[in-house]
């Protein structure tokens, strides 16, 4: 039983910014990394906030775009609310990883929709991939927990 327990990845301890730790220089992103991450995340957040706002307000472009994708207009408002909830979860530092995961799922559905209706590859089908890449790259640059998980996975 001890050998099986040793293989289970242990949680990363919560970071206490007041207490020095071994390798503290490694765990803190540089100012360039932090600001680059904030900028990338900010670009994605601004786009997603705009998209959610257009849906919540049920503006004609959102209604028309949704109809062109084969969905009824009645889904526009709930989708906008869902986007706002995902944004809030992404913007709270403690839940940012969960927010990125939720956004990845949402954007995966957008990809499937664009594939289903036969939209162009680079401008429509892959656009949600670009947004997700901004979300994850921004999070990776500004959050040591994400870098630690990805380092642990690539080391195997």
N, CA, C and O atoms as a DFTB+ gen file, in Angstrom:
624 C
 N C O
     1  1       0.825      -1.189       0.000
     2  2       0.000       0.000       0.000
     3  2       0.865       1.246       0.000
     4  3       0.471       2.265      -0.567
     5  1       2.024       1.191       0.616
     6  2       2.905       2.346       0.663
     7  2       3.437       2.684      -0.720
     8  3       3.545       3.860      -1.069
     9  1       3.777       1.661      -1.522
    10  2       4.300       1.901      -2.868
    11  2       3.236       2.555      -3.747
    12  3       3.548       3.440      -4.544
    13  1       1.985       2.124      -3.607
    14  2       0.910       2.722      -4.406
    15  2       0.692       4.179      -4.001
    16  3       0.428       5.027      -4.854
    17  1       0.801       4.471      -2.705
    18  2       0.612       5.842      -2.240
    19  2       1.722       6.748      -2.752
    20  3       1.487       7.921      -3.041
    21  1       2.912       6.215      -2.865
    22  2       4.046       7.023      -3.308
    23  2       3.879       7.480      -4.749
    24  3       4.462       8.488      -5.146
    25  1       3.087       6.752      -5.542
    26  2       2.895       7.105      -6.943
    27  2       1.834       8.179      -7.133
    28  3       1.763       8.791      -8.199
    29  1       1.017       8.417      -6.127
    30  2      -0.028       9.423      -6.230
    31  2       0.616      10.798      -6.099
    32  3       1.304      11.066      -5.113
    33  1       0.399      11.685      -7.093
    34  2       0.999      13.018      -6.981
    35  2       0.459      13.757      -5.765
    36  3      -0.745      13.757      -5.509
    37  1       1.348      14.375      -5.030
    38  2       0.967      15.123      -3.843
    39  2       0.545      16.530      -4.245
    40  3       1.102      17.086      -5.191
    41  1      -0.434      17.124      -3.543
    42  2      -0.866      18.478      -3.884
    43  2       0.261      19.476      -3.640
    44  3       1.102      19.302      -2.758
    45  1       0.244      20.514      -4.444
    46  2       1.215      21.582      -4.282
    47  2       0.763      22.432      -3.111
    48  3      -0.371      22.912      -3.107
    49  1       1.629      22.634      -2.103
    50  2       1.199      23.420      -0.944
    51  2       0.849      24.849      -1.343
    52  3       1.421      25.405      -2.280
    53  1      -0.098      25.432      -0.618
    54  2      -0.482      26.819      -0.869
    55  2       0.720      27.717      -0.662
    56  3       1.509      27.516       0.262
    57  1       0.853      28.696      -1.516
    58  2       1.995      29.597      -1.445
    59  2       1.732      30.668      -0.406
    60  3       0.703      31.344      -0.450
    61  1       2.639      30.823       0.510
    62  2       2.566      31.879       1.504
    63  2       3.619      32.904       1.133
    64  3       4.812      32.670       1.326
    65  1       3.189      34.031       0.605
    66  2       4.118      35.041       0.110
    67  2       4.947      35.676       1.207
    68  3       5.978      36.285       0.921
    69  1       4.517      35.549       2.482
    70  2       5.260      36.157       3.574
    71  2       6.427      35.288       4.038
    72  3       7.407      35.804       4.575
    73  1       6.329      33.978       3.835
    74  2       7.353      33.066       4.342
    75  2       8.325      32.692       3.243
    76  3       7.895      32.278       2.167
    77  1       9.626      32.824       3.478
    78  2      10.595      32.395       2.467
    79  2      10.600      30.876       2.378
    80  3      10.371      30.184       3.369
    81  1      10.862      30.374       1.194
    82  2      10.902      28.934       1.010
    83  2      12.106      28.570       0.176
    84  3      12.705      29.414      -0.491
    85  1      12.449      27.300       0.225
    86  2      13.560      26.834      -0.594
    87  2      13.160      26.981      -2.050
    88  3      12.084      26.533      -2.445
    89  1      13.993      27.589      -2.836
    90  2      13.691      27.799      -4.251
    91  2      12.687      28.903      -4.467
    92  3      11.982      28.890      -5.476
    93  1      12.591      29.859      -3.562
    94  2      11.609      30.939      -3.691
    95  2      11.826      31.738      -4.968
    96  3      10.869      32.241      -5.556
    97  1      13.063      31.856      -5.394
    98  2      13.330      32.593      -6.629
    99  2      12.709      31.872      -7.814
   100  3      12.298      32.504      -8.788
   101  1      12.642      30.533      -7.729
   102  2      12.055      29.748      -8.800
   103  2      10.541      29.870      -8.833
   104  3       9.950      29.876      -9.912
   105  1       9.894      29.969      -7.660
   106  2       8.447      29.935      -7.602
   107  2       7.795      31.263      -7.989
   108  3       6.641      31.283      -8.415
   109  1       8.507      32.343      -7.848
   110  2       7.952      33.649      -8.197
   111  2       8.256      33.958      -9.664
   112  3       9.413      33.902     -10.080
   113  1       7.221      34.286     -10.453
   114  2       7.511      34.652     -11.835
   115  2       8.234      35.997     -11.877
   116  3       8.027      36.853     -11.016
   117  1       9.070      36.168     -12.874
   118  2       9.733      37.452     -13.027
   119  2       8.681      38.501     -13.378
   120  3       7.555      38.170     -13.750
   121  1       9.066      39.766     -13.255
   122  2       8.108      40.837     -13.584
   123  2       7.688      40.749     -15.050
   124  3       6.530      40.997     -15.389
   125  1       8.644      40.391     -15.920
   126  2       8.306      40.268     -17.344
   127  2       7.293      39.149     -17.568
   128  3       6.327      39.311     -18.314
   129  1       7.525      38.005     -16.909
   130  2       6.583      36.893     -17.050
   131  2       5.213      37.272     -16.508
   132  3       4.191      37.004     -17.140
   133  1       5.197      37.890     -15.347
   134  2       3.940      38.266     -14.723
   135  2       3.148      39.229     -15.601
   136  3       1.951      39.034     -15.816
   137  1       3.804      40.256     -16.102
   138  2       3.106      41.227     -16.938
   139  2       2.732      40.659     -18.301
   140  3       1.680      40.997     -18.845
   141  1       3.576      39.806     -18.854
   142  2       3.218      39.143     -20.114
   143  2       1.978      38.280     -19.911
   144  3       1.071      38.274     -20.744
   145  1       1.948      37.554     -18.799
   146  2       0.784      36.734     -18.491
   147  2      -0.472      37.557     -18.297
   148  3      -1.548      37.195     -18.774
   149  1      -0.328      38.663     -17.594
   150  2      -1.490      39.548     -17.396
   151  2      -1.995      40.108     -18.722
   152  3      -3.203      40.211     -18.935
   153  1      -1.076      40.466     -19.608
   154  2      -1.472      41.026     -20.910
   155  2      -2.180      39.969     -21.755
   156  3      -3.232      40.240     -22.332
   157  1      -1.606      38.761     -21.830
   158  2      -2.243      37.697     -22.613
   159  2      -3.614      37.347     -22.045
   160  3      -4.588      37.221     -22.788
   161  1      -3.685      37.190     -20.729
   162  2      -4.977      36.903     -20.096
   163  2      -5.951      38.051     -20.328
   164  3      -7.130      37.829     -20.605
   165  1      -5.454      39.274     -20.215
   166  2      -6.299      40.447     -20.404
   167  2      -6.899      40.515     -21.801
   168  3      -8.069      40.863     -21.960
   169  1      -6.101      40.183     -22.814
   170  2      -6.622      40.184     -24.188
   171  2      -7.765      39.182     -24.333
   172  3      -8.810      39.496     -24.903
   173  1      -7.554      37.980     -23.812
   174  2      -8.603      36.958     -23.891
   175  2      -9.835      37.387     -23.098
   176  3     -10.964      37.240     -23.567
   177  1      -9.612      37.918     -21.895
   178  2     -10.726      38.329     -21.034
   179  2     -11.530      39.460     -21.693
   180  3     -12.760      39.450     -21.654
   181  1     -10.846      40.418     -22.287
   182  2     -11.569      41.513     -22.951
   183  2     -12.448      40.996     -24.084
   184  3     -13.603      41.398     -24.218
   185  1     -11.894      40.106     -24.893
   186  2     -12.698      39.541     -25.976
   187  2     -13.896      38.772     -25.415
   188  3     -15.025      38.949     -25.874
   189  1     -13.645      37.922     -24.426
   190  2     -14.724      37.096     -23.877
   191  2     -15.764      37.935     -23.144
   192  3     -16.953      37.617     -23.178
   193  1     -15.322      39.009     -22.479
   194  2     -16.270      39.910     -21.819
   195  2     -17.151      40.610     -22.845
   196  3     -18.357      40.751     -22.643
   197  1     -16.547      41.048     -23.945
   198  2     -17.321      41.675     -25.024
   199  2     -18.349      40.690     -25.574
   200  3     -19.516      41.036     -25.755
   201  1     -17.905      39.459     -25.839
   202  2     -18.798      38.439     -26.391
   203  2     -19.940      38.130     -25.425
   204  3     -21.091      38.009     -25.845
   205  1     -19.631      38.004     -24.143
   206  2     -20.668      37.724     -23.145
   207  2     -21.657      38.884     -23.040
   208  3     -22.864      38.669     -22.939
   209  1     -21.144      40.104     -23.063
   210  2     -22.008      41.291     -22.952
   211  2     -22.971      41.374     -24.122
   212  3     -24.155      41.658     -23.936
   213  1     -22.471      41.128     -25.330
   214  2     -23.328      41.152     -26.524
   215  2     -24.431      40.104     -26.393
   216  3     -25.569      40.339     -26.799
   217  1     -24.092      38.958     -25.829
   218  2     -25.095      37.901     -25.662
   219  2     -26.103      38.245     -24.557
   220  3     -27.306      38.055     -24.740
   221  1     -25.628      38.744     -23.429
   222  2     -26.533      39.077     -22.327
   223  2     -27.504      40.187     -22.742
   224  3     -28.682      40.159     -22.387
   225  1     -26.998      41.151     -23.489
   226  2     -27.857      42.238     -23.962
   227  2     -28.703      41.823     -25.166
   228  3     -29.565      42.578     -25.616
   229  1     -28.453      40.627     -25.682
   230  2     -29.169      40.077     -26.824
   231  2     -29.170      41.037     -28.008
   232  3     -30.208      41.297     -28.617
   233  1     -28.000      41.552     -28.316
   234  2     -27.852      42.465     -29.443
   235  2     -28.015      41.704     -30.762
   236  3     -27.731      40.508     -30.823
   237  1     -28.468      42.386     -31.810
   238  2     -28.716      41.711     -33.091
   239  2     -27.547      40.871     -33.620
   240  3     -27.792      39.779     -34.133
   241  1     -26.284      41.324     -33.521
   242  2     -25.214      40.446     -34.027
   243  2     -25.154      39.089     -33.313
   244  3     -24.864      38.074     -33.947
   245  1     -25.421      39.063     -32.020
   246  2     -25.418      37.789     -31.282
   247  2     -26.589      36.918     -31.717
   248  3     -26.432      35.711     -31.903
   249  1     -27.752      37.520     -31.879
   250  2     -28.927      36.756     -32.299
   251  2     -28.757      36.210     -33.708
   252  3     -29.096      35.058     -33.977
   253  1     -28.228      37.046     -34.616
   254  2     -28.021      36.608     -36.000
   255  2     -26.950      35.531     -36.090
   256  3     -27.122      34.533     -36.791
   257  1     -25.845      35.734     -35.380
   258  2     -24.763      34.751     -35.407
   259  2     -25.200      33.403     -34.855
   260  3     -24.827      32.355     -35.383
   261  1     -25.988      33.437     -33.796
   262  2     -26.484      32.204     -33.194
   263  2     -27.425      31.481     -34.144
   264  3     -27.381      30.256     -34.252
   265  1     -28.277      32.234     -34.835
   266  2     -29.197      31.634     -35.806
   267  2     -28.421      31.024     -36.969
   268  3     -28.776      29.948     -37.451
   269  1     -27.363      31.700     -37.427
   270  2     -26.542      31.168     -38.527
   271  2     -25.855      29.864     -38.139
   272  3     -25.581      29.019     -38.992
   273  1     -25.580      29.707     -36.853
   274  2     -24.942      28.477     -36.380
   275  2     -25.957      27.363     -36.115
   276  3     -25.581      26.248     -35.756
   277  1     -27.250      27.672     -36.295
   278  2     -28.279      26.650     -36.172
   279  2     -28.878      26.505     -34.787
   280  3     -29.529      25.503     -34.494
   281  1     -28.665      27.503     -33.926
   282  2     -29.220      27.461     -32.572
   283  2     -30.354      28.459     -32.457
   284  3     -30.343      29.483     -33.140
   285  1     -31.345      28.181     -31.597
   286  2     -32.444      29.138     -31.418
   287  2     -31.963      30.378     -30.648
   288  3     -31.006      30.316     -29.877
   289  1     -32.634      31.472     -30.872
   290  2     -32.279      32.729     -30.196
   291  2     -32.436      32.621     -28.681
   292  3     -31.827      33.394     -27.942
   293  1     -33.231      31.687     -28.221
   294  2     -33.461      31.547     -26.778
   295  2     -32.222      31.103     -26.005
   296  3     -32.213      31.202     -24.778
   297  1     -31.176      30.618     -26.674
   298  2     -29.966      30.186     -25.970
   299  2     -28.955      31.310     -25.789
   300  3     -27.973      31.146     -25.066
   301  1     -29.182      32.450     -26.436
   302  2     -28.198      33.534     -26.405
   303  2     -27.991      34.068     -24.983
   304  3     -26.855      34.164     -24.518
   305  1     -29.067      34.409     -24.301
   306  2     -28.934      34.959     -22.944
   307  2     -28.290      33.960     -21.977
   308  3     -27.354      34.329     -21.268
   309  1     -28.764      32.700     -21.925
   310  2     -28.102      31.744     -21.018
   311  2     -26.621      31.535     -21.346
   312  3     -25.810      31.369     -20.434
   313  1     -26.259      31.540     -22.622
   314  2     -24.843      31.411     -22.982
   315  2     -24.040      32.602     -22.476
   316  3     -22.910      32.441     -22.015
   317  1     -24.611      33.783     -22.559
   318  2     -23.935      34.976     -22.053
   319  2     -23.720      34.908     -20.550
   320  3     -22.654      35.271     -20.053
   321  1     -24.734      34.441     -19.825
   322  2     -24.605      34.281     -18.376
   323  2     -23.533      33.234     -18.056
   324  3     -22.709      33.440     -17.165
   325  1     -23.545      32.124     -18.777
   326  2     -22.535      31.082     -18.583
   327  2     -21.130      31.642     -18.819
   328  3     -20.204      31.336     -18.067
   329  1     -20.974      32.453     -19.852
   330  2     -19.674      33.068     -20.130
   331  2     -19.244      33.992     -18.989
   332  3     -18.079      33.992     -18.591
   333  1     -20.176      34.767     -18.474
   334  2     -19.828      35.665     -17.365
   335  2     -19.402      34.877     -16.122
   336  3     -18.465      35.267     -15.427
   337  1     -20.092      33.770     -15.849
   338  2     -19.718      32.930     -14.705
   339  2     -18.315      32.361     -14.915
   340  3     -17.492      32.387     -13.999
   341  1     -18.043      31.855     -16.098
   342  2     -16.699      31.318     -16.395
   343  2     -15.638      32.403     -16.264
   344  3     -14.536      32.136     -15.783
   345  1     -15.959      33.626     -16.689
   346  2     -15.003      34.731     -16.560
   347  2     -14.705      35.044     -15.104
   348  3     -13.549      35.236     -14.728
   349  1     -15.734      35.094     -14.295
   350  2     -15.529      35.378     -12.866
   351  2     -14.643      34.297     -12.250
   352  3     -13.716      34.605     -11.501
   353  1     -14.924      33.043     -12.561
   354  2     -14.122      31.942     -12.005
   355  2     -12.675      32.061     -12.477
   356  3     -11.754      31.817     -11.698
   357  1     -12.459      32.433     -13.746
   358  2     -11.101      32.587     -14.279
   359  2     -10.372      33.774     -13.646
   360  3      -9.159      33.713     -13.447
   361  1     -11.081      34.833     -13.332
   362  2     -10.452      36.050     -12.814
   363  2     -10.093      35.974     -11.326
   364  3      -9.280      36.767     -10.852
   365  1     -10.679      35.047     -10.594
   366  2     -10.328      34.876      -9.181
   367  2      -9.062      34.016      -9.127
   368  3      -9.086      32.873      -9.582
   369  1      -7.964      34.537      -8.584
   370  2      -6.702      33.778      -8.611
   371  2      -6.797      32.351      -8.084
   372  3      -6.200      31.445      -8.666
   373  1      -7.531      32.132      -6.998
   374  2      -7.621      30.780      -6.419
   375  2      -8.363      29.803      -7.314
   376  3      -8.142      28.596      -7.221
   377  1      -9.254      30.308      -8.192
   378  2     -10.059      29.431      -9.042
   379  2      -9.722      29.590     -10.521
   380  3     -10.447      29.088     -11.380
   381  1      -8.631      30.282     -10.820
   382  2      -8.282      30.570     -12.216
   383  2      -8.079      29.304     -13.044
   384  3      -8.459      29.267     -14.214
   385  1      -7.486      28.270     -12.457
   386  2      -7.269      27.023     -13.196
   387  2      -8.613      26.383     -13.547
   388  3      -8.811      25.929     -14.674
   389  1      -9.531      26.348     -12.587
   390  2     -10.869      25.832     -12.864
   391  2     -11.529      26.661     -13.962
   392  3     -12.169      26.107     -14.855
   393  1     -11.380      27.977     -13.904
   394  2     -11.942      28.838     -14.939
   395  2     -11.373      28.521     -16.309
   396  3     -12.111      28.490     -17.294
   397  1     -10.070      28.284     -16.387
   398  2      -9.445      27.942     -17.671
   399  2      -9.967      26.605     -18.182
   400  3     -10.166      26.430     -19.384
   401  1     -10.189      25.666     -17.270
   402  2     -10.740      24.366     -17.678
   403  2     -12.165      24.538     -18.197
   404  3     -12.526      23.962     -19.223
   405  1     -12.978      25.329     -17.490
   406  2     -14.351      25.577     -17.943
   407  2     -14.366      26.259     -19.310
   408  3     -15.150      25.895     -20.187
   409  1     -13.498      27.243     -19.481
   410  2     -13.417      27.922     -20.773
   411  2     -12.974      26.974     -21.880
   412  3     -13.454      27.067     -23.009
   413  1     -12.066      26.067     -21.561
   414  2     -11.602      25.107     -22.566
   415  2     -12.774      24.243     -23.046
   416  3     -12.905      23.975     -24.240
   417  1     -13.610      23.818     -22.122
   418  2     -14.794      23.048     -22.500
   419  2     -15.764      23.866     -23.342
   420  3     -16.266      23.392     -24.361
   421  1     -16.021      25.085     -22.915
   422  2     -16.940      25.961     -23.651
   423  2     -16.413      26.199     -25.070
   424  3     -17.158      26.100     -26.045
   425  1     -15.134      26.512     -25.167
   426  2     -14.542      26.811     -26.476
   427  2     -14.467      25.555     -27.347
   428  3     -14.528      25.644     -28.573
   429  1     -14.336      24.388     -26.717
   430  2     -14.388      23.140     -27.479
   431  2     -15.745      22.958     -28.143
   432  3     -15.830      22.481     -29.275
   433  1     -16.798      23.338     -27.443
   434  2     -18.133      23.301     -28.038
   435  2     -18.264      24.261     -29.208
   436  3     -18.940      23.962     -30.193
   437  1     -17.616      25.413     -29.100
   438  2     -17.633      26.373     -30.203
   439  2     -16.917      25.790     -31.425
   440  3     -17.363      25.969     -32.558
   441  1     -15.810      25.098     -31.187
   442  2     -15.094      24.453     -32.294
   443  2     -16.001      23.427     -32.970
   444  3     -16.106      23.396     -34.196
   445  1     -16.654      22.591     -32.170
   446  2     -17.542      21.560     -32.726
   447  2     -18.665      22.187     -33.541
   448  3     -19.035      21.667     -34.593
   449  1     -19.203      23.293     -33.062
   450  2     -20.276      23.977     -33.792
   451  2     -19.778      24.481     -35.144
   452  3     -20.458      24.313     -36.156
   453  1     -18.605      25.092     -35.165
   454  2     -18.068      25.604     -36.424
   455  2     -17.726      24.477     -37.391
   456  3     -17.887      24.634     -38.601
   457  1     -17.260      23.351     -36.878
   458  2     -17.005      22.195     -37.738
   459  2     -18.316      21.694     -38.324
   460  3     -18.396      21.390     -39.514
   461  1     -19.350      21.609     -37.480
   462  2     -20.655      21.094     -37.909
   463  2     -21.255      21.904     -39.045
   464  3     -21.842      21.336     -39.966
   465  1     -21.117      23.230     -38.993
   466  2     -21.723      24.066     -40.036
   467  2     -20.778      24.297     -41.213
   468  3     -21.159      24.949     -42.186
   469  1     -19.567      23.780     -41.144
   470  2     -18.642      23.875     -42.272
   471  2     -17.973      25.224     -42.436
   472  3     -17.681      25.632     -43.560
   473  1     -17.726      25.916     -41.353
   474  2     -17.053      27.221     -41.431
   475  2     -15.580      27.047     -41.790
   476  3     -15.033      25.953     -41.650
   477  1     -14.931      28.124     -42.254
   478  2     -13.512      28.060     -42.618
   479  2     -12.626      27.699     -41.420
   480  3     -12.946      28.032     -40.279
   481  1     -11.522      27.021     -41.691
   482  2     -10.655      26.490     -40.648
   483  2      -9.979      27.569     -39.814
   484  3     -10.196      27.628     -38.603
   485  1      -9.169      28.422     -40.427
   486  2      -8.327      29.340     -39.657
   487  2      -9.085      30.513     -39.051
   488  3      -8.723      30.981     -37.972
   489  1     -10.121      30.994     -39.712
   490  2     -10.836      32.162     -39.199
   491  2     -11.959      31.808     -38.225
   492  3     -12.300      32.624     -37.368
   493  1     -12.534      30.630     -38.334
   494  2     -13.676      30.286     -37.490
   495  2     -13.421      29.075     -36.596
   496  3     -13.565      29.152     -35.376
   497  1     -13.040      27.954     -37.218
   498  2     -12.881      26.715     -36.451
   499  2     -11.763      26.841     -35.426
   500  3     -11.929      26.410     -34.285
   501  1     -10.629      27.420     -35.803
   502  2      -9.492      27.514     -34.892
   503  2      -9.506      28.762     -34.009
   504  3      -8.677      28.873     -33.106
   505  1     -10.424      29.704     -34.245
   506  2     -10.448      30.910     -33.427
   507  2     -10.616      30.598     -31.933
   508  3      -9.923      31.202     -31.113
   509  1     -11.514      29.674     -31.550
   510  2     -11.595      29.332     -30.119
   511  2     -10.285      28.745     -29.574
   512  3      -9.984      28.904     -28.391
   513  1      -9.516      28.079     -30.418
   514  2      -8.212      27.557     -29.989
   515  2      -7.278      28.721     -29.667
   516  3      -6.529      28.669     -28.692
   517  1      -7.324      29.766     -30.485
   518  2      -6.484      30.937     -30.242
   519  2      -6.847      31.578     -28.897
   520  3      -5.967      31.957     -28.125
   521  1      -8.135      31.692     -28.631
   522  2      -8.582      32.300     -27.370
   523  2      -8.156      31.429     -26.187
   524  3      -7.663      31.945     -25.184
   525  1      -8.343      30.126     -26.299
   526  2      -7.936      29.211     -25.224
   527  2      -6.424      29.273     -25.010
   528  3      -5.955      29.214     -23.873
   529  1      -5.668      29.391     -26.090
   530  2      -4.209      29.491     -25.969
   531  2      -3.823      30.756     -25.202
   532  3      -2.897      30.729     -24.392
   533  1      -4.521      31.855     -25.451
   534  2      -4.256      33.087     -24.698
   535  2      -4.567      32.895     -23.213
   536  3      -3.794      33.310     -22.350
   537  1      -5.711      32.261     -22.926
   538  2      -6.091      32.026     -21.529
   539  2      -5.043      31.184     -20.810
   540  3      -4.589      31.546     -19.724
   541  1      -4.657      30.056     -21.416
   542  2      -3.714      29.143     -20.762
   543  2      -2.303      29.708     -20.720
   544  3      -1.610      29.555     -19.715
   545  1      -1.863      30.360     -21.795
   546  2      -0.511      30.942     -21.796
   547  2      -0.413      32.037     -20.747
   548  3       0.587      32.125     -20.034
   549  1      -1.442      32.872     -20.645
   550  2      -1.447      33.915     -19.628
   551  2      -1.406      33.331     -18.232
   552  3      -0.688      33.826     -17.363
   553  1      -2.179      32.275     -18.016
   554  2      -2.205      31.627     -16.708
   555  2      -0.865      30.960     -16.409
   556  3      -0.375      31.040     -15.282
   557  1      -0.267      30.306     -17.400
   558  2       1.024      29.647     -17.215
   559  2       2.106      30.660     -16.838
   560  3       2.948      30.388     -15.982
   561  1       2.078      31.819     -17.479
   562  2       3.098      32.833     -17.208
   563  2       2.951      33.464     -15.828
   564  3       3.947      33.883     -15.238
   565  1       1.741      33.539     -15.307
   566  2       1.545      34.248     -14.040
   567  2       1.279      33.346     -12.842
   568  3       1.160      33.845     -11.723
   569  1       1.182      32.033     -13.042
   570  2       0.838      31.148     -11.931
   571  2       1.816      29.976     -11.839
   572  3       1.874      29.128     -12.730
   573  1       2.577      29.945     -10.756
   574  2       3.575      28.890     -10.546
   575  2       2.930      27.509     -10.467
   576  3       3.533      26.522     -10.888
   577  1       1.710      27.429      -9.932
   578  2       1.044      26.127      -9.807
   579  2       0.875      25.465     -11.165
   580  3       1.072      24.258     -11.306
   581  1       0.511      26.257     -12.159
   582  2       0.323      25.715     -13.507
   583  2       1.667      25.275     -14.077
   584  3       1.766      24.207     -14.680
   585  1       2.696      26.087     -13.889
   586  2       4.033      25.717     -14.372
   587  2       4.528      24.457     -13.676
   588  3       5.153      23.607     -14.309
   589  1       4.257      24.326     -12.384
   590  2       4.706      23.152     -11.636
   591  2       4.034      21.880     -12.151
   592  3       4.689      20.846     -12.282
   593  1       2.753      21.945     -12.439
   594  2       2.040      20.774     -12.943
   595  2       2.577      20.402     -14.320
   596  3       2.807      19.224     -14.596
   597  1       2.773      21.366     -15.163
   598  2       3.273      21.062     -16.505
   599  2       4.714      20.557     -16.464
   600  3       5.085      19.692     -17.257
   601  1       5.532      21.088     -15.548
   602  2       6.894      20.576     -15.391
   603  2       6.863      19.128     -14.930
   604  3       7.627      18.301     -15.428
   605  1       5.992      18.817     -13.989
   606  2       5.902      17.453     -13.457
   607  2       5.491      16.488     -14.559
   608  3       5.985      15.361     -14.602
   609  1       4.626      16.891     -15.421
   610  2       4.161      16.025     -16.504
   611  2       5.226      15.836     -17.570
   612  3       5.356      14.735     -18.107
   613  1       5.979      16.849     -17.891
   614  2       6.979      16.729     -18.952
   615  2       8.226      16.023     -18.480
   616  3       9.014      15.558     -19.303
   617  1       8.430      15.927     -17.167
   618  2       9.620      15.284     -16.638
   619  2       9.553      13.764     -16.761
   620  3      10.584      13.099     -16.659
   621  1       8.379      13.208     -16.973
   622  2       8.232      11.745     -17.020
   623  2       8.670      11.177     -18.337
   624  3       8.610       9.963     -18.537
